[in-house]
Amino acid sequence: MKPAEPIEFSKEEMRDMVRRVQAYFETELDQELGALPAEMLIAFFGREVGAFFYNRGLRDAQAVFTAKAEDVADQIYGLEQKTGGR
């Protein structure tokens, strides 16, 4: 299986992320952050820690899939018909 392609965000998504990072810096750190530094910070976190979030998402998805597969297996078992015997 090939590794995931790098994530590319639309211009609208990037603008939204930049606004959120800028708002965080202003609210929590009382500092202004320009759009370019905010984009660079987003790119840095994507490269350096994004895989941690991605892998957690995969594990969460796997857990949901496994639970649903077990539910289906139980339902299929419930559909079995009795054969012979008393």
MOPAC internal coordinates of N, CA, C and O (Angstrom, degrees):
PM7 1SCF
backbone

  N    0.0000 0     0.00 0     0.00 0    0    0    0
  C    1.4429 1     0.00 0     0.00 0    1    0    0
  C    1.5234 1   108.34 1     0.00 0    2    1    0
  O    1.2310 1   121.05 1   -46.29 1    3    2    1
  N    1.3209 1   115.59 1   133.71 1    3    2    1
  C    1.4650 1   118.46 1  -178.62 1    5    3    2
  C    1.5277 1   110.83 1   -82.41 1    6    5    3
  O    1.2310 1   120.60 1   -28.47 1    7    6    5
  N    1.3354 1   116.45 1   151.53 1    7    6    5
  C    1.4672 1   119.41 1   179.53 1    9    7    6
  C    1.5252 1   110.84 1   -66.64 1   10    9    7
  O    1.2310 1   121.35 1   -20.44 1   11   10    9
  N    1.3010 1   115.02 1   159.56 1   11   10    9
  C    1.4604 1   120.90 1  -179.38 1   13   11   10
  C    1.5244 1   110.42 1   -64.22 1   14   13   11
  O    1.2310 1   121.57 1   -33.57 1   15   14   13
  N    1.3140 1   114.60 1   146.43 1   15   14   13
  C    1.4615 1   120.54 1   175.80 1   17   15   14
  C    1.5316 1   108.67 1   -70.58 1   18   17   15
  O    1.2310 1   120.44 1   -27.97 1   19   18   17
  N    1.3199 1   116.76 1   152.03 1   19   18   17
  C    1.4673 1   118.41 1   175.29 1   21   19   18
  C    1.5334 1   109.72 1   -58.89 1   22   21   19
  O    1.2310 1   120.89 1   -36.00 1   23   22   21
  N    1.2998 1   115.90 1   144.00 1   23   22   21
  C    1.4570 1   120.53 1  -178.74 1   25   23   22
  C    1.5216 1   109.26 1   -79.87 1   26   25   23
  O    1.2310 1   121.27 1   -50.52 1   27   26   25
  N    1.3196 1   115.18 1   129.48 1   27   26   25
  C    1.4574 1   120.37 1   174.56 1   29   27   26
  C    1.5138 1   107.52 1  -114.59 1   30   29   27
  O    1.2310 1   120.81 1   -50.70 1   31   30   29
  N    1.3143 1   116.05 1   129.30 1   31   30   29
  C    1.4502 1   121.48 1  -179.39 1   33   31   30
  C    1.5194 1   109.89 1  -100.22 1   34   33   31
  O    1.2310 1   121.14 1   -31.05 1   35   34   33
  N    1.3209 1   115.42 1   148.95 1   35   34   33
  C    1.4605 1   119.97 1   175.75 1   37   35   34
  C    1.5291 1   108.67 1   -68.21 1   38   37   35
  O    1.2310 1   120.91 1   -15.32 1   39   38   37
  N    1.3238 1   115.87 1   164.68 1   39   38   37
  C    1.4668 1   119.70 1   178.27 1   41   39   38
  C    1.5238 1   110.35 1   -60.32 1   42   41   39
  O    1.2310 1   120.74 1   141.44 1   43   42   41
  N    1.3242 1   116.19 1   -38.56 1   43   42   41
  C    1.4657 1   120.37 1   179.74 1   45   43   42
  C    1.5295 1   110.95 1   -64.78 1   46   45   43
  O    1.2310 1   120.37 1   136.25 1   47   46   45
  N    1.3324 1   116.90 1   -43.75 1   47   46   45
  C    1.4695 1   120.34 1   178.46 1   49   47   46
  C    1.5247 1   110.86 1   -62.26 1   50   49   47
  O    1.2310 1   120.78 1   136.82 1   51   50   49
  N    1.3449 1   116.12 1   -43.18 1   51   50   49
  C    1.4657 1   119.99 1  -179.42 1   53   51   50
  C    1.5247 1   110.29 1   -64.97 1   54   53   51
  O    1.2310 1   120.16 1   138.47 1   55   54   53
  N    1.3330 1   117.30 1   -41.53 1   55   54   53
  C    1.4715 1   119.81 1   177.63 1   57   55   54
  C    1.5249 1   110.59 1   -59.83 1   58   57   55
  O    1.2310 1   120.72 1   138.39 1   59   58   57
  N    1.3368 1   116.23 1   -41.61 1   59   58   57
  C    1.4620 1   120.28 1   179.68 1   61   59   58
  C    1.5257 1   110.63 1   -64.46 1   62   61   59
  O    1.2310 1   120.41 1   135.63 1   63   62   61
  N    1.3312 1   116.83 1   -44.37 1   63   62   61
  C    1.4661 1   119.90 1   178.83 1   65   63   62
  C    1.5245 1   110.99 1   -63.13 1   66   65   63
  O    1.2310 1   120.59 1   137.60 1   67   66   65
  N    1.3298 1   116.48 1   -42.40 1   67   66   65
  C    1.4648 1   120.70 1   179.30 1   69   67   66
  C    1.5201 1   109.87 1   -60.48 1   70   69   67
  O    1.2310 1   120.27 1   134.56 1   71   70   69
  N    1.3295 1   117.09 1   -45.44 1   71   70   69
  C    1.4713 1   120.19 1   179.09 1   73   71   70
  C    1.5261 1   111.07 1   -60.08 1   74   73   71
  O    1.2310 1   120.64 1   139.33 1   75   74   73
  N    1.3223 1   116.37 1   -40.67 1   75   74   73
  C    1.4692 1   119.62 1  -179.71 1   77   75   74
  C    1.5303 1   111.79 1   -66.23 1   78   77   75
  O    1.2310 1   120.60 1   138.04 1   79   78   77
  N    1.3237 1   116.46 1   -41.96 1   79   78   77
  C    1.4693 1   120.22 1   178.47 1   81   79   78
  C    1.5280 1   109.66 1   -65.25 1   82   81   79
  O    1.2310 1   120.69 1   136.49 1   83   82   81
  N    1.3260 1   116.28 1   -43.51 1   83   82   81
  C    1.4604 1   119.59 1   178.73 1   85   83   82
  C    1.5283 1   110.90 1   -61.71 1   86   85   83
  O    1.2310 1   120.47 1   137.00 1   87   86   85
  N    1.3223 1   116.70 1   -43.00 1   87   86   85
  C    1.4672 1   120.74 1   179.38 1   89   87   86
  C    1.5253 1   110.52 1   -63.02 1   90   89   87
  O    1.2310 1   120.49 1   139.94 1   91   90   89
  N    1.3350 1   116.66 1   -40.06 1   91   90   89
  C    1.4696 1   120.07 1   178.16 1   93   91   90
  C    1.5261 1   110.30 1   -61.35 1   94   93   91
  O    1.2310 1   120.61 1   131.93 1   95   94   93
  N    1.3189 1   116.43 1   -48.07 1   95   94   93
  C    1.4597 1   119.90 1  -179.15 1   97   95   94
  C    1.5233 1   111.07 1   -60.18 1   98   97   95
  O    1.2310 1   121.09 1   138.94 1   99   98   97
  N    1.3361 1   115.53 1   -41.06 1   99   98   97
  C    1.4600 1   119.07 1  -178.64 1  101   99   98
  C    1.5282 1   111.41 1   -69.89 1  102  101   99
  O    1.2310 1   120.35 1   135.47 1  103  102  101
  N    1.3292 1   116.93 1   -44.53 1  103  102  101
  C    1.4639 1   121.22 1  -176.28 1  105  103  102
  C    1.5239 1   112.40 1   -74.22 1  106  105  103
  O    1.2310 1   120.60 1   131.09 1  107  106  105
  N    1.3154 1   116.45 1   -48.91 1  107  106  105
  C    1.4646 1   120.69 1  -172.54 1  109  107  106
  C    1.5246 1   114.03 1   -88.55 1  110  109  107
  O    1.2310 1   120.46 1   148.22 1  111  110  109
  N    1.3290 1   116.73 1   -31.78 1  111  110  109
  C    1.4649 1   119.82 1  -175.05 1  113  111  110
  C    1.5224 1   113.02 1  -112.70 1  114  113  111
  O    1.2310 1   120.80 1   176.48 1  115  114  113
  N    1.3352 1   116.07 1    -3.52 1  115  114  113
  C    1.4605 1   122.09 1  -179.44 1  117  115  114
  C    1.5277 1   110.95 1    53.60 1  118  117  115
  O    1.2310 1   121.01 1  -137.47 1  119  118  117
  N    1.3406 1   115.68 1    42.53 1  119  118  117
  C    1.4616 1   121.49 1   178.66 1  121  119  118
  C    1.5187 1   109.16 1  -134.94 1  122  121  119
  O    1.2310 1   121.53 1   -34.88 1  123  122  121
  N    1.3257 1   114.67 1   145.12 1  123  122  121
  C    1.4561 1   119.44 1   174.71 1  125  123  122
  C    1.5212 1   108.26 1   -87.32 1  126  125  123
  O    1.2310 1   121.36 1   -33.79 1  127  126  125
  N    1.3161 1   115.00 1   146.21 1  127  126  125
  C    1.4607 1   120.85 1   178.84 1  129  127  126
  C    1.5185 1   106.98 1  -134.44 1  130  129  127
  O    1.2310 1   120.45 1   -54.73 1  131  130  129
  N    1.3104 1   116.74 1   125.27 1  131  130  129
  C    1.4561 1   120.99 1   179.21 1  133  131  130
  C    1.5205 1   111.43 1   -69.95 1  134  133  131
  O    1.2310 1   121.13 1   -12.60 1  135  134  133
  N    1.3316 1   115.44 1   167.40 1  135  134  133
  C    1.4602 1   120.97 1  -178.05 1  137  135  134
  C    1.5316 1   111.51 1   -63.55 1  138  137  135
  O    1.2310 1   120.26 1   135.43 1  139  138  137
  N    1.3309 1   117.11 1   -44.57 1  139  138  137
  C    1.4708 1   119.61 1  -178.39 1  141  139  138
  C    1.5288 1   111.96 1   -64.21 1  142  141  139
  O    1.2310 1   119.15 1   131.53 1  143  142  141
  N    1.3355 1   119.22 1   -48.47 1  143  142  141
  C    1.4706 1   118.18 1   175.83 1  145  143  142
  C    1.5287 1   112.53 1   -59.87 1  146  145  143
  O    1.2310 1   120.19 1   144.52 1  147  146  145
  N    1.3315 1   117.24 1   -35.48 1  147  146  145
  C    1.4693 1   119.74 1   178.15 1  149  147  146
  C    1.5234 1   110.32 1   -64.92 1  150  149  147
  O    1.2310 1   120.30 1   137.22 1  151  150  149
  N    1.3409 1   117.02 1   -42.78 1  151  150  149
  C    1.4709 1   120.40 1   177.41 1  153  151  150
  C    1.5184 1   110.67 1   -62.86 1  154  153  151
  O    1.2310 1   120.52 1   139.27 1  155  154  153
  N    1.3190 1   116.60 1   -40.73 1  155  154  153
  C    1.4622 1   120.30 1   179.22 1  157  155  154
  C    1.5243 1   110.78 1   -64.56 1  158  157  155
  O    1.2310 1   120.29 1   140.95 1  159  158  157
  N    1.3239 1   117.06 1   -39.05 1  159  158  157
  C    1.4621 1   121.21 1   178.20 1  161  159  158
  C    1.5284 1   110.62 1   -65.24 1  162  161  159
  O    1.2310 1   120.64 1   137.96 1  163  162  161
  N    1.3262 1   116.38 1   -42.04 1  163  162  161
  C    1.4662 1   120.81 1   177.46 1  165  163  162
  C    1.5278 1   109.96 1   -61.46 1  166  165  163
  O    1.2310 1   120.49 1   135.20 1  167  166  165
  N    1.3364 1   116.66 1   -44.80 1  167  166  165
  C    1.4701 1   120.71 1   179.19 1  169  167  166
  C    1.5277 1   110.55 1   -62.42 1  170  169  167
  O    1.2310 1   120.37 1   138.47 1  171  170  169
  N    1.3252 1   116.91 1   -41.53 1  171  170  169
  C    1.4623 1   121.27 1   178.77 1  173  171  170
  C    1.5233 1   110.69 1   -59.98 1  174  173  171
  O    1.2310 1   120.55 1   128.59 1  175  174  173
  N    1.3434 1   116.56 1   -51.41 1  175  174  173
  C    1.4614 1   119.38 1  -179.61 1  177  175  174
  C    1.5259 1   111.17 1   -63.12 1  178  177  175
  O    1.2310 1   120.27 1   143.38 1  179  178  177
  N    1.3179 1   117.08 1   -36.62 1  179  178  177
  C    1.4608 1   119.78 1   176.99 1  181  179  178
  C    1.5245 1   111.49 1   -60.11 1  182  181  179
  O    1.2310 1   120.83 1   134.62 1  183  182  181
  N    1.3251 1   116.02 1   -45.38 1  183  182  181
  C    1.4732 1   120.81 1  -179.91 1  185  183  182
  C    1.5179 1   112.49 1   -69.32 1  186  185  183
  O    1.2310 1   120.69 1   134.75 1  187  186  185
  N    1.3250 1   116.28 1   -45.25 1  187  186  185
  C    1.4599 1   120.99 1  -169.29 1  189  187  186
  C    1.5226 1   115.06 1   -86.77 1  190  189  187
  O    1.2310 1   119.57 1   146.45 1  191  190  189
  N    1.3201 1   118.43 1   -33.55 1  191  190  189
  C    1.4675 1   119.68 1  -177.75 1  193  191  190
  C    1.5242 1   113.15 1  -129.02 1  194  193  191
  O    1.2310 1   120.27 1   175.75 1  195  194  193
  N    1.3122 1   117.08 1    -4.25 1  195  194  193
  C    1.4621 1   120.17 1  -178.86 1  197  195  194
  C    1.5197 1   112.82 1   -57.01 1  198  197  195
  O    1.2310 1   120.37 1   143.32 1  199  198  197
  N    1.3203 1   116.90 1   -36.68 1  199  198  197
  C    1.4675 1   120.41 1  -178.85 1  201  199  198
  C    1.5265 1   111.92 1   -62.60 1  202  201  199
  O    1.2310 1   120.08 1   148.25 1  203  202  201
  N    1.3227 1   117.45 1   -31.75 1  203  202  201
  C    1.4637 1   120.07 1   177.51 1  205  203  202
  C    1.5257 1   110.54 1   -63.38 1  206  205  203
  O    1.2310 1   120.49 1   135.12 1  207  206  205
  N    1.3342 1   116.67 1   -44.88 1  207  206  205
  C    1.4637 1   121.26 1   178.98 1  209  207  206
  C    1.5229 1   110.87 1   -67.92 1  210  209  207
  O    1.2310 1   120.85 1   138.75 1  211  210  209
  N    1.3320 1   115.98 1   -41.25 1  211  210  209
  C    1.4642 1   121.20 1   179.20 1  213  211  210
  C    1.5267 1   110.50 1   -61.37 1  214  213  211
  O    1.2310 1   120.57 1   131.91 1  215  214  213
  N    1.3245 1   116.51 1   -48.09 1  215  214  213
  C    1.4657 1   120.65 1  -179.01 1  217  215  214
  C    1.5218 1   111.78 1   -64.36 1  218  217  215
  O    1.2310 1   119.97 1   142.37 1  219  218  217
  N    1.3268 1   117.66 1   -37.63 1  219  218  217
  C    1.4663 1   120.55 1   176.61 1  221  219  218
  C    1.5283 1   109.39 1   -63.12 1  222  221  219
  O    1.2310 1   120.48 1   138.04 1  223  222  221
  N    1.3203 1   116.69 1   -41.96 1  223  222  221
  C    1.4641 1   120.66 1   177.23 1  225  223  222
  C    1.5199 1   111.60 1   -60.54 1  226  225  223
  O    1.2310 1   120.36 1   139.53 1  227  226  225
  N    1.3303 1   116.92 1   -40.47 1  227  226  225
  C    1.4664 1   120.41 1   177.43 1  229  227  226
  C    1.5235 1   111.00 1   -63.88 1  230  229  227
  O    1.2310 1   120.39 1   136.65 1  231  230  229
  N    1.3290 1   116.85 1   -43.35 1  231  230  229
  C    1.4714 1   119.77 1   179.11 1  233  231  230
  C    1.5244 1   111.07 1   -64.15 1  234  233  231
  O    1.2310 1   120.49 1   139.67 1  235  234  233
  N    1.3233 1   116.66 1   -40.33 1  235  234  233
  C    1.4643 1   120.04 1   177.72 1  237  235  234
  C    1.5268 1   110.76 1   -63.89 1  238  237  235
  O    1.2310 1   120.59 1   137.15 1  239  238  237
  N    1.3290 1   116.47 1   -42.85 1  239  238  237
  C    1.4648 1   120.54 1   178.65 1  241  239  238
  C    1.5270 1   110.51 1   -64.11 1  242  241  239
  O    1.2310 1   120.24 1   139.52 1  243  242  241
  N    1.3321 1   117.15 1   -40.48 1  243  242  241
  C    1.4629 1   121.21 1   178.41 1  245  243  242
  C    1.5192 1   110.74 1   -62.22 1  246  245  243
  O    1.2310 1   120.11 1   139.23 1  247  246  245
  N    1.3245 1   117.39 1   -40.77 1  247  246  245
  C    1.4663 1   121.20 1   179.45 1  249  247  246
  C    1.5286 1   110.68 1   -63.79 1  250  249  247
  O    1.2310 1   120.19 1   137.73 1  251  250  249
  N    1.3309 1   117.24 1   -42.27 1  251  250  249
  C    1.4689 1   120.67 1   178.05 1  253  251  250
  C    1.5228 1   109.85 1   -64.37 1  254  253  251
  O    1.2310 1   120.62 1   135.06 1  255  254  253
  N    1.3328 1   116.43 1   -44.94 1  255  254  253
  C    1.4612 1   120.86 1  -179.78 1  257  255  254
  C    1.5280 1   110.78 1   -61.02 1  258  257  255
  O    1.2310 1   120.36 1   134.88 1  259  258  257
  N    1.3272 1   116.92 1   -45.12 1  259  258  257
  C    1.4641 1   121.30 1  -179.75 1  261  259  258
  C    1.5209 1   110.92 1   -61.71 1  262  261  259
  O    1.2310 1   120.19 1   136.47 1  263  262  261
  N    1.3283 1   117.23 1   -43.53 1  263  262  261
  C    1.4689 1   120.81 1   179.34 1  265  263  262
  C    1.5239 1   110.56 1   -62.83 1  266  265  263
  O    1.2310 1   120.22 1   137.11 1  267  266  265
  N    1.3246 1   117.19 1   -42.89 1  267  266  265
  C    1.4685 1   120.52 1   179.78 1  269  267  266
  C    1.5260 1   110.49 1   -66.73 1  270  269  267
  O    1.2310 1   120.09 1   140.56 1  271  270  269
  N    1.3384 1   117.44 1   -39.44 1  271  270  269
  C    1.4637 1   120.83 1   178.76 1  273  271  270
  C    1.5256 1   110.34 1   -63.31 1  274  273  271
  O    1.2310 1   120.33 1   140.97 1  275  274  273
  N    1.3323 1   116.97 1   -39.03 1  275  274  273
  C    1.4682 1   120.25 1   177.49 1  277  275  274
  C    1.5252 1   110.63 1   -65.83 1  278  277  275
  O    1.2310 1   120.27 1   141.17 1  279  278  277
  N    1.3391 1   117.09 1   -38.83 1  279  278  277
  C    1.4658 1   120.60 1   176.60 1  281  279  278
  C    1.5255 1   111.05 1   -60.95 1  282  281  279
  O    1.2310 1   120.74 1   136.02 1  283  282  281
  N    1.3259 1   116.19 1   -43.98 1  283  282  281
  C    1.4647 1   120.47 1   179.45 1  285  283  282
  C    1.5219 1   109.91 1   -64.18 1  286  285  283
  O    1.2310 1   120.17 1   137.07 1  287  286  285
  N    1.3307 1   117.28 1   -42.93 1  287  286  285
  C    1.4665 1   120.66 1   179.04 1  289  287  286
  C    1.5238 1   110.47 1   -60.02 1  290  289  287
  O    1.2310 1   120.41 1   137.83 1  291  290  289
  N    1.3293 1   116.83 1   -42.17 1  291  290  289
  C    1.4696 1   120.43 1   177.88 1  293  291  290
  C    1.5233 1   111.19 1   -63.11 1  294  293  291
  O    1.2310 1   120.50 1   138.12 1  295  294  293
  N    1.3229 1   116.64 1   -41.88 1  295  294  293
  C    1.4603 1   120.18 1   179.68 1  297  295  294
  C    1.5255 1   111.36 1   -65.69 1  298  297  295
  O    1.2310 1   120.65 1   140.00 1  299  298  297
  N    1.3246 1   116.37 1   -40.00 1  299  298  297
  C    1.4680 1   119.82 1   177.71 1  301  299  298
  C    1.5184 1   109.96 1   -64.22 1  302  301  299
  O    1.2310 1   120.22 1   137.07 1  303  302  301
  N    1.3264 1   117.19 1   -42.93 1  303  302  301
  C    1.4578 1   120.99 1   177.93 1  305  303  302
  C    1.5253 1   109.76 1   -58.55 1  306  305  303
  O    1.2310 1   120.34 1   140.92 1  307  306  305
  N    1.3287 1   116.96 1   -39.08 1  307  306  305
  C    1.4589 1   121.39 1   179.19 1  309  307  306
  C    1.5188 1   113.38 1   -66.11 1  310  309  307
  O    1.2310 1   119.91 1   161.27 1  311  310  309
  N    1.3082 1   117.77 1   -18.73 1  311  310  309
  C    1.4643 1   121.78 1   179.86 1  313  311  310
  C    1.5258 1   112.97 1   -86.87 1  314  313  311
  O    1.2310 1   120.56 1   168.79 1  315  314  313
  N    1.3321 1   116.53 1   -11.21 1  315  314  313
  C    1.4639 1   119.02 1  -178.52 1  317  315  314
  C    1.5216 1   110.20 1   -60.32 1  318  317  315
  O    1.2310 1   121.92 1   -37.72 1  319  318  317
  N    1.3039 1   113.92 1   142.28 1  319  318  317
  C    1.4620 1   119.97 1   178.99 1  321  319  318
  C    1.5217 1   108.99 1   -98.67 1  322  321  319
  O    1.2310 1   121.49 1   -30.23 1  323  322  321
  N    1.3183 1   114.75 1   149.77 1  323  322  321
  C    1.4622 1   119.51 1   177.95 1  325  323  322
  C    1.5195 1   108.57 1   -69.25 1  326  325  323
  O    1.2310 1   121.89 1   -35.34 1  327  326  325
  N    1.3278 1   113.99 1   144.66 1  327  326  325
  C    1.4624 1   119.46 1   178.16 1  329  327  326
  C    1.5140 1   109.09 1  -127.09 1  330  329  327
  O    1.2310 1   120.49 1   -53.07 1  331  330  329
  N    1.3244 1   116.66 1   126.93 1  331  330  329
  C    1.4649 1   122.23 1   176.25 1  333  331  330
  C    1.5143 1   113.54 1    45.09 1  334  333  331
  O    1.2310 1   120.63 1    15.14 1  335  334  333
  N    1.2931 1   116.40 1  -164.86 1  335  334  333
  C    1.4569 1   122.45 1   178.06 1  337  335  334
  C    1.5260 1   112.52 1    59.78 1  338  337  335
  O    1.2310 1   121.21 1    -3.38 1  339  338  337
  N    1.2965 1   115.30 1   176.62 1  339  338  337
  C    1.4676 1   119.57 1  -178.84 1  341  339  338
  C    1.4702 1   111.85 1  -115.29 1  342  341  339
  O    1.2310 1   120.10 1   180.00 1  343  342  341

